[in-house]
Amino acid sequence: MTLANQSIDSIRAGLLAKKFSAEELTRSALAYAEAENPKTNAYLTFSSDRALLAARSVDAKIAQGDDPGPVAGVPIAVKDVIVTRGVRTTCASRLLAHYVPPYDATAVTRLEQAGGVILGKTNCDEFAMGSSTENSAFGPVRNPVAPDRVPGGSSGGSAAAVAQGTAVLALGSDTGGSIRQPASFCGVVGVTPTYGRVSRYGLTAFASSLDHIGPLSRTVHDSARLLQVIAGRDEMDSTSAFATVPDYAAALDGNIRGMKVGLPREFFDGLASPTGDLIMAAVEVLKKLGCEIREIRLPHMPYAVACYYIIAAAEASSNLARYDGVRYTVRSEAAETLSDMYRNTRDEGFGAECKRRIMLGTYVLSAGYYDAYYLKAQKVRALIARDYDRAFEEVDSIVGPVSPFPAFKIGEKLDDPISMYLSDIYTITGDLAGIPCMSVPCGATAEGLPVGLQILTRHFNETTMFRVAHAYQTASN
Ligand code: GLN
């Protein structure tokens, strides 16, 4: 059974009407996902036993007449940088090929408490570093829409699973665009919540001041529901916010008349077709829905890629220091001294992109260069955040592209890291500012490649972002 036409609501209705049990749905979803997986390589591990246990507990609740929870019985894929107790979590790295975590990420705990069924763990770029899922130690993911192309990255497996119909919902992580960009490339919805909205407890750290967990789904409605389940303060993450979590889905009435929508000139200057045409067509739909469109400025955006790759690499170089062969990782055996063991383990274990980031990060944090690079980048980050604060004095939301181009061919950018980094230009400012941002599908190119519309709003105002996205998705269908 394909899950491609299922939603949180349709599954709930089917369960309560006894059309199928959660266990039946889970068995068929697992069988289908396992059979389809060779086409995309989206899943690295299936957690069948755990999924069936969760499904049986949903069925038991229904049998007793209890509420089975807001995502009851829904098959969910989880990016393999999010830890799962008893289920291998690799971060798509050779170093963690056999790592079985002793605890669950808070987002995972909350999903299961809400009745969710975790089918398995999805492929991604190693430690979430990349924009194409080609940096996985376990082979690239193919885009289900165009198998010779990348699904985007780093949450490429999660986006591909939802697009392929082997999961209804997925969790991804976003540090510089890794939820929105693959969502855009695969034609699904992807949401990066406000920094701190969702606990990072159990999310393997890449760049801690930028890391987010967020939803992927086919509809805006389902992402709103999923975020509701995983959001909110968590004692286990001191950076998780105390802000109350509103009922996102209840606000989705399709009416956005009078809303002020900003188009940053910096997002549109030089934006080529076909992406540019599709984004402008989406803006026309927003106009028809009664939005007032205004041009705005984000003057520091030209510095964003440099700023991001300094800060992200600096934090990554520190976070990756823990993979030393002593604790969780695979250990290189061919060493006589302790320092050789460290060196060999890291040399054999990390892929090229992780090594590049460790070297870059160590360099920008070193005594002679800290002020010139790292400190400067922190100042630029503050200016980028201020650009958004100013823009949101004028408009309620901002829209633009997610990526300058649709999904590229597998291998096309692999030898050119700078061109890969530059492709993140539209997504990284949202992470640097910590504001909520998302991608909603806005059509496809003549070749059939999906393109996503990006929507950004003020800190903790996911509701406005979801309202715009939902109204657009309903109107454009
Ligand atoms: N492509 C960006 C990078 O490689 C973003 C990755 C992410 O958001 N995890 O850093």
Residues whose N, C-alpha, C, O or C-beta is under 5 A from the ligand:
A	BS01	LIG	A128 M129 G130 S131 G153 S154 S173 D174 T175 G176 G177 S178 D424
